[in-house]
């Protein structure tokens, strides 16, 4: 067995942090999807919950991809991500601009 170098220790810590982050983001995604599943179709909050789930999915998929896990379809299947969330994944929402802050036309 060879002695560990500083580089080996750093690589191990980076992998440990990546695994921790993927786990946390996976739990956040599952929580967002659970909240959406508990919401009725006619609920006024549904659009907000869909956006939250799409954002959580985007964060999870990007982190996995950066860590070398490339099979996004497997995530979509494993987490049973609804189509309404899939289509909004990666969409950027601009914050609402109050009417008094809008530039004149």
Residue pairs with C-beta under 8 A, 6 or more apart in sequence:
18 63
18 66
18 67
21 63
22 60
22 63
22 64
22 67
22 69
25 56
25 59
25 60
25 63
26 60
28 56
28 59
28 60
29 53
29 56
29 57
29 59
29 60
29 79
30 79
31 56
32 49
32 52
32 53
32 55
32 56
32 57
33 53
33 56
33 79
33 80
33 81
33 82
33 85
35 49
35 52
35 53
36 46
36 49
36 50
36 52
36 53
36 82
36 85
39 45
39 46
39 49
40 46
50 84
50 85
50 88
51 88
51 93
53 81
53 85
54 85
54 86
54 88
54 89
54 90
54 91
57 75
57 79
57 81
57 85
57 86
57 89
58 89
58 90
60 75
61 72
61 75
61 89
64 70
64 72
64 75
65 72
75 81
76 86
